[in-house]
Amino acid sequence: MADAGINMKKKINSNTIFSIIVYLIVGLFAILTLYPLIFVLSASFSNPAELLAGKIFLLPKGFNFDAYRFILKSKNIMTGYSNTIIYSVAGTAYSLFLTTCAAYALSKPQLRGRNFLTVMITLTMFFGGGMIPTFLNLNDLGMLNTRWVMIIPSAMSATNFIIMRNYFIHSIPAELLDAAYIDGATELNTLLRIVLPISRSIIGVMTVFYMSGNWNTYFTALIYLSEDRLMPLQIFLRRILIIGSMDGMTTGSSMTDALMYESLKYAVIVVSTIPILILYMFVQKSFKKGIMMGSIKG
């Protein structure tokens, strides 16, 4: 009994030490991950002079809201923000529609040629038409310098299609679908009234994937758009971060403009990141469940 008690005590001590080490490692990674976010937020609210002097480490110094006032007054930034919202919402809705329809149809074992069609869609993950042929194709279709070029060409992701298809195959009971067919439900009714309501987790995952992709895209706009009125927010953010453009807004002093630019670039990063963070907060409960179920090999 004494030996058993000693062994149990050693086991508890070893487990405690292991848990402490794990918590320390996780805490270290959390600090490394959160610090850049906290620094950007603090820098956007800090006095630009303090920021340039390198005195900002964690908390803001000398609260200053001028950068956010500049953003609200900037016509280009607000235009870009509204365009990004339009592209993200419309693009995500269209992408979800296409992905759901394709995944549901190709999850049906009785559909002839479903394996061939799945392979054709999967091949797009490895082979593309190329930048120049795609540009010429979109030009012939009259989509250049239109909002459609930000929504239609990259509407469906092959990866997301595979995840959703596998979810429908492995997570939707065949007996449930058979019962619906016996009751006289059509495929459309089955999809809308049975499959989609019990697939909220995978739909949440797809929403995050498509929304974040549409929100952060800038290369498509860089190539296919040339008018500022159509540009998304990320293009103007790129100009501020790389080119140093302040939308033509000056305060009359080059030194003051330089100080304002330092705060402005951090403020724009904060403003452009907040919507995606909010989206993650709403769907985080179903995110893990959906991605794990949809990743099962079919």
FENHUHU-V212292 format. One line per field, one symbol per residue. psi: psi as a letter, one per 30 degrees, with the letter a starting at -180 (. if undefined). A space follows every 10 residues. Layout:
# FENHUHU-V212292
psi->???
This chain:
# FENHUHU-V212292
psi->eeeeeeeeee eeeeeeeeee eeeeeeeeee eeefeeeeee eeefflkeee effggjeekl kikkgeeeee effjeeeeee eeeeeeeeee eeeeeeeeee eeeeegfjff kkgeeeeeee eeffffklfl eeeeeeeeee fgfkhlffff eeehekkeee eeeeeeeeef fjkeeeeeee eefgkleeee eefeeeegge eeeeeeeeee eeeeefkfee eeefkfkfff klefeeeeee eefgkhggjl gfkeeeeeee eeeeeeeeee effeeeeeee efgfefeeee eeefgkk.
